[in-house]
């Protein structure tokens, strides 16, 4: 895995409307199936729930095409700072990656995951997909080299 300090140098890549409305409906069906099988998640913090859609291989088995598309996103990351900028070496690293975890975060008014020390331990690439276009009032932030928090358009 990349060192956290190196990974934090990669730029965020924004891909608008990655999922179609039909895709988002499929994600909702997986969420409901997860809740039926494993129960609804408890509130991790006020106004914030996380459903682990990949638990038991559910996401891959239920929506294999969406799973494949998420896996392919690894090739869209900024590799300019991976392995000293060696594109071939970075491509080899990305080719070997797979999905570690698929989480569905449900944030309500006042809810957040605004811990500046939070990072996805064990992940080389993190993909966030906003499923609700009408979402307002939130921010997507990353900790940059040197420790500064940078907010990105979601």
N, C-alpha and C positions, 0 to 999 in steps of 0.2 A: 504494500500500500504506500501511497505517497505520504510523505511527512506532512503533517497538518500545516506547517508554515509554508510549504511549497504549494499545497492545494489552495491555500487562501490567496495566492497570487493570481490564480486563474480568474478571468473576467466572467461575469454572469452573461449567459447567452439567452436572450428572450425570443421565444417562438410563439407569437400570438395565435390564438385559436387552434392549439394543437389537437384538442379533442372537439369533435362536433357535438351538437346537442344530442344526437343519437348515442354517441360514445358516452356522454355524461349520464344518460339514462341507464346505460349498461353498468356503469360504476355504481349507480344508485341501487340497481338490482343486486350487485355483489355485496354491497353494504347491508341490505336487508337480509340476504342469505346468511351473512356472517352473524348478524344479530339473532336470527332464528336458531342457528347452530350453537353459538357460543355466548349469547346474551349481549345486551347493550353494554358498552364500556362505561366505567365510572368516570366521573368528571376528574380529570387529572389536576386541574386548577379551575377556579371559577370561570365559567363560560367557555371551557375548552375540553373537547372530547377527542380521543384518538381511537380509530378502529384500524386494526392491523389486517388489512385485506389479503395479505399474502399468507396469513396463518393457515397451516395445513395445505398449502398449495391451492387455496380457493381461487384466487385471482387468475392464476395461470390456467387452471382447469375450466373456469367459468367463461372467461373472456380471453382466449389465447391470442387473438389478433391484437387486442389492446396491449397485452403483455409483450408481444413481439415488438410493437411500435415503441413502447417505453424502453425496451432493451436497446433498440436502435438509436435512441437519443444519445447514448454514450459517445457516439461518433460525431456529435454536433458540439461537443465542449471545446473550449479554448485550450489547445494543447501547447501553445507557444511557450509556456513556462514549465511544462513537464519535461523531465529528463534533460534539462539544460537546453530545451528548444529543439531537440532531435525529433523531428516529426515521425520518422520510421519507428523509433523506439517507443514513442508515445502511442502510436497507432497499434503497436503490438500489445502494449499494456491495455489499451481500451478494448481490443478484440477479445481479450481473455475475461473481461468482466461480465457479470450476470446480475440480476436483480437480487439484492439482499433482503429488502423489506419494502412493502408498499403500505403506506399509512394514509388514512383519510382523516384529516383534521377538520373538525366542525367547530368553528369559532363563533361565539355569540357576542353580543354587546358586552364590552368590558373584558372579554376573554383574550388571552394572547399567549404567545410563546416568546416573550421578549427578554429572555435571559441572554445577555451578551456572551456568556461563556458556553452556550449550547452549541454543539456541533454533532454531526452524525458519525459517531465513533464507529470505525470499521468500514466506512464507505470511502471509496475513491471519488465517486461522482454522486452528487445529490441532484435529483430532479424534483422540482415543485411544479404542480399543475393547478392553476386556479380554475375551479369548476363553476363558479358563480360570477357571471359578468357584472351583475348589479352590486357586487360587494363594494362597500365603501368604508372608509375610516381606518383602514389598516395599512401596514407597510411590510415589505419584505426586505430584511436587512442582512448583510453579511459583514463579518469581521475581516477587515483588510490587513495587509502586512503592516506591522506597527501597532495593531490593535484598534484602529479607528473603525467605527461602525459606519457602513455606507448603506443608504436606503436606495432600493431599485424600484422602477415601475413594475407592477405585476400586471 
